[in-house]
Structures are given as structure tokens and as C-alpha cells.
Amino acid sequence: DFVLANWIYLIIALLLLSGGLIIYLRSSTGRIHTDWLKLHIPLLGRMFRKFYLTRSVRTIGTLIGSGRTVPDAVQLARGISGNSYFSSLWKLAEDSLQAGTQLSDPLFASPLVPSIVAQMIATGERTGKMPEVMEKISSFCEEDLRNTVTNVIALLEPMMIIIMGVVIAGMAMAVLLPIFSMSKVLGG
């Protein structure tokens, strides 16, 4: 009765709420919250972290290999990272490079970058073979991302089967319970 009496107000409220949510998510604060959620959501957070890291490392490696300087490559990776937290990390790395320290120094301190990746970058800096090392790191990160996606899908499949089972059972109950009620009434 409430929905029938106030349907126009409910539609207007739903439209206003949707519009407000879209405006919030497009704002800088909303983007920061969305990016934080992407990195910390159970199961999918690891996958997003590895995706953003793989994208950034691949970009830096390709740019350094094509003759760009490391600070330019890091600046471009910051622009295409796709996540405000990774963008902040690459900004910190860019500032670190301009201050005369190594690229790997801020990466060791960041929880976003696995220590093995930071160690490999530090090795590339010491040996002077950054393009080759970045290529190997990006291949390693891509393989790690591929494995993570496979594992996440393997974990989500049983949950999806359970959810579908509950939905189908609910529909079956919604159809069969009235039939059983009618048979009791008619039977007696």
C-alpha cells in the first residue's frame, strides 16, 4: 500500500539518490574512496593491486627501453596508473628521483609494491639494466596477475553456485507453497 500510494516520490528519491551517488563517485573524494575500496575489497583487492602494478611497471619498462629517462617514464606511469593510491606512489617515486635517490627507495616503503618487485628494481638500478629488468618484472607481475585471477575465479565459482541455488530454491518455494496451501483448503 505504501509503494502504491507513494510511487512517484519513491522514483524521484531513487533518481536523486542515483544522481548524487554518480556526482560523488566522480568527485576527487569519491574517487579516493572508490580506489581504496578496490584495493581492500576481499578477494578482488589483491587482483586490483597486481593489475595496477603490472600496468605501471610495464609502462615504465617500455618507456625506458625506448629511450625515455626514468623520471619521465615514472611521470607517465603516474598518469596512466588508473588508481589514486598508485598515482600517489609514483608521484612519491618521481619526487624521490628528482631529489637524487633511487626509484626503488619509495617502493620499499610502500605496502602497494611487493618487496620482491622493489628488490628487482633496485637490482636493475645497480646493474644499469633497467629496461631488461623492468621487462622481466612486468612479465613476472603479469603471470602473478594471471594466477591471481584464476584463483579468484576458482573461489567465486562455488559462491555463485550457492547463490544460484538459493535463488532457485526461493523461486520454487514461491511457486509450490501456494499450491500446497490450495490443496489443504480443497482437501479439507
Secondary structure, DSSP 8 states (H G I E B T S, - for coil): -HHHHSHHHHHHHHHHHHHHHHHHHHSHHHHHHHHHHHHHSTTHHHHHHHHHHHHHHHHHHHHHHTT--HHHHHHHHHHH--SHHHHHHHHHHHHHHHTT--THHHHHH-TTS-HHHHHHHHHHHHHT-HHHHHHHHHHHHHHHHHHHHHHHHHHHHHHHHHHHHHHHHHHHHHHHHHHHHHHHHHH-
